[in-house]
């Protein structure tokens, strides 16, 4: 089962705690190639067929690449999220057998949501979303099938709703290629096991962390809708993941 890590205080602490959490959960299944005051570069075959680089600072960046080279360099680097103006001071991290979900809080700029995982069709993906209407950030924030090197779109409800008894719905998070075709697992849409879209209301505020679940905020943007020339929301409804244990490393 998945595990939740409450991280925070400053970018250096968050970076150090991300590295520690990866090693805590995946053990010998993860390789930390580089770790400095701001950067972490790692490989973890359970959740990615690429090298992943996270750089946290006054402007924070998320990348994937084909291999680790040296220092902070990875080959064929592709950016999939960026958030600036305010350094991250808090993060919610959930690690599972098939995915990594990271929420970083950037003060007045809001949250960045990043997801790295294996889909049920055997391909891998990365996804980025930012709570910023600044084109410098949302224009480079994307979702990719890293195995096939093509851009994807997360399929999300466009409004919150409940059943007749006031209960929320959840469905597996599905992905479509940018041309509109579904990522398929046989004849069914591909998903990431354990990651759900929930029919909750729009909520830009804090993440909801329960005893065994995390519900993300909403009102995130990405490049997908900047292609239209308008700044439109990408995530109207939250993502939802469950975990079996949780640790608080914020102090």
N, C-alpha and C positions, 0 to 999 in steps of 0.2 A: 504493500500500500504506500501511498504518497506520504511525504513529510513536509510540514510547514516550518519555515524559519522566519522569525521576526528580526529584521536587521536594521541597524541604524546608527545615528549620531553624526557621521560625516562621510564624505566619499571614500576616504582611505579605509575607514572601518568597514564600510559596506563592501568594498572590493575584497578586503581580507576575509570577511565573513562569507562572501560568495564562494571563494576558493575553499574555505574550510567546510562549507556545507556540501559542495560537490564531492569532496573527498570523504566526508562523513557518510553520504548516501550511496555513492557509486563505488567507493573503495578503489580497488585496482582497475576498475573500469573507466576511470577518468585519468587523463594526463594533463597536468598544469604545465604548459610550456613556458609561460612567463607571468610574473606577478610583480607589480611595482606599486607605488603609491596611488596610481590612478588606473592602471591597466591590468586586465587579466586575459590571458589567451589560453584556451583549453580545447581538448578533444575528448569526446565521449560518444563511443559508437552506439550506445543504447538510445541516444536521442538525436544524433546528428551524423551525417556522412561528411561533414565539413568541419574545419576548425572555426571556432567562435571566438570573437574578440569583443570585450566590453571595456570601454574607456569612460570613466566617470570623472567629471570635473566641472568647470564653469560651463562648458558645453560637453554633453555626454553623447557618445556614439556607440552603435552596435553594428558589428560586421560579421560576415562569414567569408571564408576563403578555402582554397584547396589544400593548403599545407602551411605549417609553421616554417618560417625562414630563419629569423634571428631577431633579438630585441623585440620591438613592437611590430615587426613586419610579418605579414602573412601573404601568401601568393594569391593572385587574382582576387583581391579584396573587393567585396560588394557590401555597401552600406544598406541596412534595412531599418534603422531607426536613428533619430537624432533629437535631442532636446537641449536647449540652452538657456542662458541668462541667470539661472539659479542652480547652484550645486545640489545634488541629491543629499538629503539628510535622513531618509527613512526608506525602507524597502520591505516588501512582502515577497518571499520566495517560496515556491512549492516545487519540490522535486519528486518525480515519479519514475516508474520503470520506462515509460515511453515519452515523457515530456519534462520540460523545465518552463515554469511560468514565473516571470519576474515583474513586479510592480515597483517602480522607483518614484519617490515623491520629490518634486523639484519646486517646492514652495509656491509662489504666485503663478508659476508656469503650469502647475498641475502635475499629473502623473504621466509617466511613460509605461506602456504595457508591452512586454516582449514575450514571445512564445517560441520555443524550439522543441521540435518533436518528430516522431515517426508516425506517419499516417498508416491507416489500415490497408492501403494498397502496397505497402512496402517502401514507398518513397518517403523522403524526409522534407520538412519545411521549416521556415522561420517566418515569424510574423511580427510586425511592429505597428504600434498605434500611439499617438501623442495627443494630449489635451492642449493643443496650441493651434491658434489660427495663423501663426507666422509661417509664411511659405517656405522660409529657409529650413524649417523643421518638417512640416507635413509633406513637402514635395519630395523628400528623400526617404520617407517612411513607408515601407512596402511589405507585402507578403510574397514569399517565393517558394516554389517547389525547387529545392536545391539539387535534387537528384536529376531533374530534367532541365534545370536552369530556365524556368519560365515563371512569370508573375501570376499570382493567385489572388482571389478575393474570398474573404470569409463570408459565409452566408448567415446573416443575422436578421432577427425580427426587427421591424421598424417601429414597434411600439410595445409597451408593457401591457400585460393582461393577466387575468386570473380565471380559474374555473368557477363553477357555481358555488363552491364551498370556500372561495377566497384563497385557493391554493395556486401557487405559481407553477408553470410548466418548465420542463427542461428538455432539450434535445441535443444530441451529439453535435459538436461544432463541425460543420461541413465546409468544403472548399470548392470553389469553381475557378477555372482558368480565366485569365483576363478576357478571352474571347467568348466567355459564357459557358463553355463546356464543363461538366462536373469532373472532378478528380474521382475516378471510380475504383472501387474494390470489388472486382467482378462486375455484377450488374447494379451494385449499390454505391451510393456516394461515399467517398473516403472520408474518414474522420481521424481524430487523435483520441485514442482510448483514454477516457477519464476527464476529457475537457468538454464542457457543455455550454450551450447558450441558454440563458435563463430568461423567462418572460417578465423580468422585473422592470420597474419604472426607470426613467432617466435619472441619473444621480451622479453629478460631477464630484461629489465629496469623497469622504474616506472609504476605503475598502471595508467590507463587513467580514470580520474574521470570527467564526463561531468555534465551538469546541472541536469540530471535525470537518469544517468547510470554509471556503473563501469565496466571496462574491465580489467581483471587481466593480469599480466605479464605471461610468459610461461617459458619453460625450467625447469620444476619441475621434481623431482625424487621421487620414493617411493620403498617400498620393492618388489612390484610386479615384476619389471624387474631385481632386484638384484638376484632373484631366478635363473636366467639364467646363473649367473656367470659374466655377463657383466653389466656395468653401463650405462643403456639406459634411455632416456627421457620417462617420463610418460605423461606429458602434453605438446604436441607440439603446440596446439592452445589454445587460452584463454577462460576463463569462462566469462560470461556476465550476469549482473543482473541490473534491473531497480529499481528506487526508486522515491517516490513522494516528498521527502523533504530531506534536508541535513543540518548538523550543523558542524561548525568548532570549535573544542575544543583544537586546538594546541596552541592557544594564539599568 
